[in-house]
């Protein structure tokens, strides 16, 4: 394909996508034939081979207007594949035609057609060169969830967290973000305590490197304003009351990186953990951060932070399996990493 067109998808070609439409007062996703001519204007046209399932995708598929404003819509906040066309004036180099790239975050899959379709068209500034030695499937084994886990660990490390300080907790440890965080921390030599409500995942969490498994009762809301300090640091992936209880159990000077909201957006806490123990609450954003910051974490995930158990255990599905997989996300019955492979029946 040529690199001289002002809009790389202007001639159009048909492709398959899992598109969500509003029907009878509800929302339903199904296999749909679309045209690249209808994709949003962008600089880079990418043939997507793999995507990754995330909680935000499930929200979009359910019609959540806080995620996606207009329907019909193709979800998929992650995508990996091959550059097939560039708009005139688009950056060359690593984004040249034939390059393998990955895209996570920004507006992809929210209000811009996402990775649940076989093609996307996006700004060049959203694209990251595939880390050396990785294939699209490997990258999507991590996806936004893996990137978020990496950023959460990075935040702790920048605050001086080290294995010598003691146990590090991971809440929501069976989830897509939590499970990767467990393995990264284990790879780095930390003593990891995995907190999860899914008792059937205990063996899996130990395989990922957790030395201790606690049930969700460890973070049930209590009236006491402070609790015995147990954890040197923590990664919280759920938010809400569990995060409030986790803050009460962090040792003086410890840090908690926060990246999730599945347990709610309210934080029923007090200032006591912060002014009595000097606990640090670190917010983690994986969507709008600079591309260079994303690239740095991807390079670590492809190198010294590589999670071989996560890669080995990831479940690969086709578009026909998306509906049930996304419903499991909303019902809090999903665990581990799920990769969408286009062309897989």
Secondary structure, DSSP 8 states (H G I E B T S, - for coil): --S--SSTTTT--EEEEEEEEEETTEEEEEEEEEEGGGS---SEEEEEEEEE--HHHHHHHTT-TTT--SSSB---SEEEEEEEEE-TT---GGGSTT-EEEEESTTBTTTB--TTBSEEEE-GGGEEE--TT--HHHHHHHHHHHHHHHHHHHHHHHTT--GGG--EEEETTTSHHHHHHHHHHHHTT--EEEE-S-GGGHHHHHHHT-SEEE-GGGG---S-S-----EEEEEESS-HHHHHHHHTTEEEEEEEEE---TT-S-----SHHHHHS--EEEE---SSS-HHHHHHHHHHHTTTT--HHHHHH-EEE-GGGHHHHHHHHHTT---S-EEEETT--
